[in-house]
Amino acid sequence: MRTLVFFLIRSLQLLLLALVAAFVTFWLSSLIPGDFFSTQILDPAIRKETVEQMRHQYGLDRPLFFQYLHWMKNLLQLDLGYSLFYQRPVAPIVADALLKSLWLGVPALILGIGSGIIFGSARGILGDCRWARVLNFVSATALSLPSLLLGLSALILAARTHWFPLGGMNSPDLQEADWWRQVVDRIYHLVLPVACLIIPIFASVERIQFSATRNSRSRLYLRSALSRGLGRWRLFFHYILRPGLNPVLSICGPMIGAVLSGSLVLEIIFSWPGLGQITYDALFNRDLFLLAGCIVGSSLLLVAGNLLADLALIAFDPRTRTMSRKGL
């Protein structure tokens, strides 16, 4: 029961953070000169009175604070407003983009976190041998590579070799194909963008897991387990890997939210219509309601990621369970 109350409190705290982030988005958008209708004033075919009428219709001529209150009132009714750029309600646009970003984020998180834990644990156990130094060089190099460089390098590879498509989610000539061919084609399009997402996730997790594994090897409980003659695999899973997962799981919460909400750079490079892409469209076209909807969607993913990380911490580390109860 106390654990349930703890998660309810955490959820309320993170949802409050999401609302604050939406307000900051409204405030920052007010610093951008003009609005969605500013460019239409320059069109001689559109009367200035028509533009002012459209601004009044969507509430863009009101003070910022009142715009936010009106948006919050609609949000309580699960209405995120109307996108002026896409000429559609914001909610289905954000939901569709989130699903498309999940195609990239979920496999990247599973493979990146999993491989980072495995290689980080291996490097921590190997000590200062040649293979450990090779792993250290690989993770340090991967950590220093920016997303823009990774994406452009992947595009050059695809253009030179023709092994992979240059972008998009599906090939246009497979719209009427059977479901099996469409799934294979989707996986074919996922290879490069997912690989570019995996690399920084792997590098971050690997280095943290290495430090945690090295610290676990020096603990007294491991020496006590060794003296009792326990098997190697039991020693590894229960006395090295499990205690060392705490710092990794601590960073997984914000990492899940950041990855699942879409990578703006990679989605633009690979023409992937996810949340990062529509966030860019909202910024470029000064579509305030779409931008606020994207922030809410990203914040909800951040909330979900942090809650999943808290659940994993409580499941793997009994000390966290005790601390959460004491905190209540």
CORMOPE-V888824 format. One record per pair of residues at least 6 apart in sequence whose ideal C-beta (glycine too) atoms are under 7 Angstrom apart, sorted by the first residue. I is the first residue (numbers start at 1). J is the second residue. D is the distance in Angstrom with one decimal. If there is no record, write none. Layout:
BEGIN
i->I j->J d->D
i->I j->J d->D
END
This chain:
BEGIN
i->2 j->325 d->4.8
i->2 j->328 d->5.4
i->3 j->314 d->6.8
i->3 j->324 d->6.4
i->5 j->328 d->6.0
i->6 j->324 d->4.6
i->6 j->328 d->6.0
i->7 j->307 d->6.4
i->7 j->310 d->6.9
i->10 j->307 d->6.5
i->10 j->310 d->6.3
i->11 j->303 d->6.6
i->11 j->307 d->6.6
i->14 j->302 d->6.9
i->14 j->303 d->4.0
i->14 j->306 d->5.9
i->15 j->303 d->6.3
i->17 j->299 d->6.8
i->18 j->296 d->6.2
i->18 j->299 d->3.2
i->18 j->300 d->6.5
i->18 j->303 d->6.5
i->21 j->295 d->5.5
i->21 j->299 d->5.3
i->22 j->292 d->5.3
i->22 j->295 d->5.4
i->22 j->296 d->5.8
i->23 j->68 d->5.8
i->25 j->291 d->6.0
i->25 j->292 d->5.4
i->25 j->295 d->4.7
i->26 j->64 d->5.9
i->26 j->67 d->6.6
i->26 j->68 d->4.8
i->26 j->292 d->6.5
i->27 j->64 d->6.7
i->29 j->288 d->5.3
i->29 j->291 d->6.4
i->30 j->64 d->4.9
i->32 j->286 d->6.1
i->34 j->286 d->6.5
i->35 j->60 d->5.3
i->35 j->286 d->5.4
i->36 j->84 d->4.5
i->36 j->285 d->6.2
i->36 j->286 d->5.1
i->36 j->287 d->5.7
i->37 j->51 d->4.9
i->37 j->54 d->5.7
i->37 j->55 d->5.7
i->40 j->46 d->5.2
i->40 j->51 d->5.5
i->41 j->48 d->6.2
i->41 j->51 d->5.5
i->55 j->61 d->4.6
i->58 j->84 d->6.9
i->59 j->67 d->5.6
i->59 j->70 d->5.9
i->71 j->81 d->6.3
i->71 j->292 d->6.3
i->74 j->81 d->6.2
i->80 j->90 d->3.9
i->80 j->91 d->4.7
i->80 j->94 d->6.7
i->80 j->289 d->6.8
i->80 j->293 d->4.1
i->80 j->296 d->6.7
i->81 j->90 d->5.0
i->81 j->289 d->3.4
i->81 j->293 d->6.7
i->82 j->89 d->5.8
i->82 j->90 d->6.6
i->82 j->289 d->6.2
i->83 j->90 d->5.1
i->83 j->93 d->5.8
i->83 j->287 d->5.7
i->83 j->289 d->6.3
i->83 j->290 d->4.3
i->84 j->287 d->5.2
i->85 j->281 d->6.1
i->85 j->282 d->7.0
i->85 j->285 d->4.4
i->85 j->287 d->4.4
i->85 j->290 d->6.3
i->86 j->93 d->5.7
i->90 j->289 d->5.5
i->90 j->290 d->5.4
i->90 j->293 d->3.9
i->91 j->293 d->7.0
i->93 j->278 d->6.3
i->93 j->290 d->6.8
i->94 j->293 d->4.7
i->94 j->294 d->6.2
i->94 j->297 d->4.6
i->97 j->273 d->6.6
i->97 j->274 d->5.3
i->97 j->275 d->4.5
i->97 j->278 d->4.8
i->98 j->275 d->5.6
i->98 j->297 d->5.6
i->100 j->169 d->6.8
i->100 j->272 d->6.8
i->100 j->273 d->5.6
i->100 j->274 d->4.5
i->101 j->260 d->6.2
i->101 j->261 d->6.6
i->101 j->262 d->3.9
i->101 j->274 d->3.5
i->101 j->275 d->4.6
i->101 j->276 d->6.9
i->102 j->260 d->6.2
i->103 j->190 d->6.5
i->104 j->190 d->7.0
i->104 j->193 d->5.5
i->104 j->194 d->5.9
i->104 j->197 d->6.1
i->104 j->272 d->6.6
i->104 j->274 d->6.5
i->105 j->259 d->4.5
i->105 j->260 d->4.0
i->107 j->190 d->6.9
i->107 j->194 d->5.3
i->108 j->194 d->5.0
i->108 j->197 d->3.7
i->108 j->198 d->5.1
i->108 j->201 d->6.3
i->108 j->259 d->6.0
i->109 j->201 d->6.6
i->109 j->256 d->6.2
i->109 j->259 d->5.6
i->111 j->198 d->5.2
i->112 j->198 d->4.4
i->112 j->201 d->2.9
i->112 j->202 d->4.7
i->112 j->205 d->6.6
i->113 j->201 d->6.3
i->113 j->205 d->5.3
i->113 j->252 d->6.6
i->115 j->202 d->5.2
i->116 j->201 d->6.7
i->116 j->202 d->4.6
i->116 j->205 d->2.7
i->116 j->206 d->4.2
i->116 j->209 d->6.0
i->117 j->205 d->6.2
i->117 j->209 d->5.1
i->117 j->248 d->6.4
i->119 j->135 d->5.8
i->119 j->206 d->5.1
i->120 j->205 d->6.5
i->120 j->206 d->4.2
i->120 j->207 d->6.8
i->120 j->208 d->6.9
i->120 j->209 d->2.8
i->120 j->210 d->4.3
i->120 j->213 d->6.3
i->121 j->209 d->5.8
i->121 j->213 d->4.9
i->121 j->240 d->6.9
i->121 j->241 d->5.7
i->123 j->132 d->4.9
i->123 j->135 d->4.5
i->123 j->136 d->6.6
i->123 j->210 d->4.8
i->124 j->210 d->4.8
i->124 j->213 d->2.8
i->124 j->214 d->4.6
i->124 j->217 d->6.8
i->125 j->213 d->6.5
i->126 j->132 d->4.2
i->139 j->203 d->4.8
i->139 j->206 d->4.5
i->139 j->207 d->5.6
i->142 j->199 d->4.8
i->142 j->200 d->6.8
i->142 j->202 d->6.3
i->142 j->203 d->3.8
i->143 j->200 d->6.8
i->143 j->203 d->3.8
i->143 j->204 d->6.6
i->143 j->207 d->6.9
i->145 j->199 d->6.4
i->147 j->196 d->6.7
i->147 j->263 d->6.2
i->147 j->265 d->4.6
i->147 j->266 d->5.7
i->148 j->265 d->5.4
i->150 j->196 d->4.3
i->150 j->199 d->6.2
i->151 j->196 d->5.5
i->151 j->265 d->6.2
i->151 j->266 d->5.1
i->151 j->269 d->3.8
i->151 j->270 d->6.8
i->152 j->269 d->6.8
i->154 j->192 d->4.4
i->154 j->195 d->6.9
i->154 j->196 d->5.6
i->155 j->166 d->6.4
i->155 j->269 d->6.3
i->158 j->164 d->4.4
i->158 j->165 d->6.7
i->158 j->166 d->5.4
i->158 j->192 d->6.2
i->159 j->166 d->6.4
i->164 j->191 d->5.7
i->164 j->192 d->5.1
i->165 j->171 d->6.9
i->165 j->188 d->6.7
i->165 j->189 d->5.4
i->167 j->270 d->4.5
i->167 j->271 d->3.6
i->168 j->189 d->6.2
i->168 j->271 d->5.2
i->169 j->186 d->6.6
i->169 j->189 d->5.7
i->169 j->272 d->6.5
i->170 j->182 d->6.7
i->170 j->185 d->5.6
i->170 j->186 d->6.1
i->170 j->189 d->6.5
i->171 j->185 d->5.4
i->174 j->181 d->6.0
i->174 j->182 d->5.9
i->174 j->185 d->5.2
i->192 j->270 d->6.8
i->193 j->266 d->5.4
i->193 j->270 d->4.6
i->193 j->272 d->6.0
i->196 j->266 d->5.5
i->197 j->259 d->6.4
i->197 j->263 d->6.3
i->197 j->266 d->6.6
i->201 j->255 d->6.8
i->201 j->259 d->6.9
i->205 j->248 d->5.7
i->208 j->247 d->5.3
i->208 j->248 d->5.4
i->208 j->251 d->6.6
i->209 j->244 d->6.2
i->209 j->248 d->5.4
i->212 j->244 d->3.4
i->212 j->247 d->5.2
i->212 j->248 d->6.8
i->213 j->240 d->5.8
i->213 j->244 d->4.9
i->216 j->222 d->6.4
i->216 j->239 d->6.9
i->216 j->240 d->4.8
i->216 j->243 d->5.1
i->216 j->244 d->4.9
i->217 j->240 d->6.7
i->221 j->239 d->6.4
i->222 j->239 d->4.9
i->222 j->240 d->6.9
i->225 j->235 d->5.8
i->225 j->239 d->5.1
i->226 j->235 d->7.0
i->242 j->316 d->5.9
i->245 j->316 d->5.3
i->246 j->313 d->6.7
i->246 j->317 d->5.2
i->249 j->309 d->5.4
i->249 j->312 d->4.8
i->249 j->313 d->5.1
i->249 j->316 d->6.8
i->250 j->309 d->6.8
i->252 j->309 d->4.7
i->253 j->305 d->4.7
i->253 j->306 d->3.7
i->253 j->309 d->3.4
i->254 j->302 d->6.6
i->254 j->305 d->6.6
i->256 j->305 d->3.1
i->256 j->308 d->6.4
i->257 j->298 d->6.9
i->257 j->301 d->4.6
i->257 j->302 d->3.2
i->257 j->305 d->3.9
i->260 j->301 d->4.7
i->260 j->305 d->7.0
i->261 j->275 d->5.3
i->261 j->297 d->6.8
i->261 j->298 d->3.8
i->261 j->301 d->4.8
i->262 j->274 d->4.1
i->262 j->275 d->3.7
i->262 j->276 d->3.3
i->263 j->276 d->5.4
i->264 j->276 d->3.8
i->264 j->279 d->6.2
i->264 j->280 d->5.7
i->267 j->274 d->4.9
i->267 j->276 d->4.0
i->267 j->277 d->4.4
i->268 j->277 d->6.2
i->268 j->280 d->6.0
i->275 j->294 d->6.1
i->275 j->297 d->6.0
i->275 j->298 d->6.7
i->278 j->290 d->6.8
i->278 j->294 d->6.2
i->279 j->291 d->6.9
i->279 j->294 d->4.4
i->282 j->290 d->4.0
i->282 j->291 d->3.9
i->282 j->294 d->5.9
i->283 j->291 d->6.3
i->313 j->320 d->4.4
i->314 j->320 d->5.3
i->314 j->321 d->4.8
i->314 j->324 d->6.7
END
